[in-house]
Each structure stands twice: as structure tokens, then as C-alpha cells.
Amino acid sequence: MAIFSIHIEHFDGARGSDPALAFSGGSPDALASAISEALREPGLFQRWRDQQLEPDKVPAALGQLDPLASARAEQHDLHVELEIRSDLPMKLIAQRLTWLIGPHWDLRNVR
């Protein structure tokens, strides 16, 4: 299982551009929970898929899940350090992070 270290600058403004997909919680713990759910459960992907012009043509592989994925987050002044543990490829993790918090994150390390 890979460990992805993510840096989120200015946590208060870290929201995705689409309100139907964006993170709406107010704490790092809520974000960690939302990310864990987005990696383990199909809800976020299904909402995005349903918005597409031809949802039936969306490749099923984009909705891949990891039932053992987990995330934890720690606040440090204005930024948050997020750790994600998952077997999903970074491409899918990045997609879901962007839906939830927009471009307000940077991958710092993968172990």
C-alpha cells in the first residue's frame, strides 16, 4: 500500500469548483473522512459520472475503489498536511482530490 503525502496551503479556501462535488466540511478531520470515503465508496465518482454528457461512456476504471484506503490530516497554522494510504494509482487519487478541494494541493512524497 502506498503512502501519499499531500500539502494543502490555505485550507480554508480549499474547495472544488463544482458545489455538487466539492468538500464542504470545516476541519482537517472532516476532509480526511471525505477523502477516505471518496476512495472507498462510489458516491463521489457516481455524482461526477452522472454530470457527464454521456455517462455510459465513462470508463469504468475511473471509478475504481480501494476498500482499505484511509486518510488522516493535521492542521499546521494555515496549511494542512494530509496522508493518504491506498493502492489506487495517483491519477485516481488526484482526480478525487481535485473534485473535492480543487487545485489547492501539492503531492510532496510517495512511499
VENDATA-V876449 format. One record per residue. N is the residue number from 1. RES is the residue in three letters. PHI is phi in whole degrees, -180 to 180 (* if undefined). Layout:
n = <N,N>
res = <RES,RES>
phi = <PHI,PHI>
//
This chain:
n = <1,2,3,4,5,6,7,8,9,10,11,12,13,14,15,16,17,18,19,20,21,22,23,24,25,26,27,28,29,30,31,32,33,34,35,36,37,38,39,40,41,42,43,44,45,46,47,48,49,50,51,52,53,54,55,56,57,58,59,60,61,62,63,64,65,66,67,68,69,70,71,72,73,74,75,76,77,78,79,80,81,82,83,84,85,86,87,88,89,90,91,92,93,94,95,96,97,98,99,100,101,102,103,104,105,106,107,108,109,110,111>
res = <MET,ALA,ILE,PHE,SER,ILE,HIS,ILE,GLU,HIS,PHE,ASP,GLY,ALA,ARG,GLY,SER,ASP,PRO,ALA,LEU,ALA,PHE,SER,GLY,GLY,SER,PRO,ASP,ALA,LEU,ALA,SER,ALA,ILE,SER,GLU,ALA,LEU,ARG,GLU,PRO,GLY,LEU,PHE,GLN,ARG,TRP,ARG,ASP,GLN,GLN,LEU,GLU,PRO,ASP,LYS,VAL,PRO,ALA,ALA,LEU,GLY,GLN,LEU,ASP,PRO,LEU,ALA,SER,ALA,ARG,ALA,GLU,GLN,HIS,ASP,LEU,HIS,VAL,GLU,LEU,GLU,ILE,ARG,SER,ASP,LEU,PRO,MET,LYS,LEU,ILE,ALA,GLN,ARG,LEU,THR,TRP,LEU,ILE,GLY,PRO,HIS,TRP,ASP,LEU,ARG,ASN,VAL,ARG>
phi = <*,-84,-117,-105,-100,-119,-108,-119,-81,54,-52,-60,-99,-82,-140,-71,-78,-103,-57,-70,-116,-70,-62,-125,-77,-121,-138,-59,-63,-65,-65,-58,-65,-64,-70,-57,-63,-65,-90,-100,-118,-82,-55,-62,-60,-62,-63,-65,-59,-64,-81,-74,-59,-130,-56,-69,-95,-71,-59,-59,-61,-68,-98,-53,-122,-129,-64,-103,-63,-147,-145,-141,-138,-130,-84,-134,55,-91,-106,-126,-102,-115,-119,-116,-113,-164,-95,-70,-68,-57,-55,-75,-64,-61,-58,-73,-61,-66,-61,-77,-124,70,-87,-87,-143,-135,-76,-104,-164,-132,-123>
//
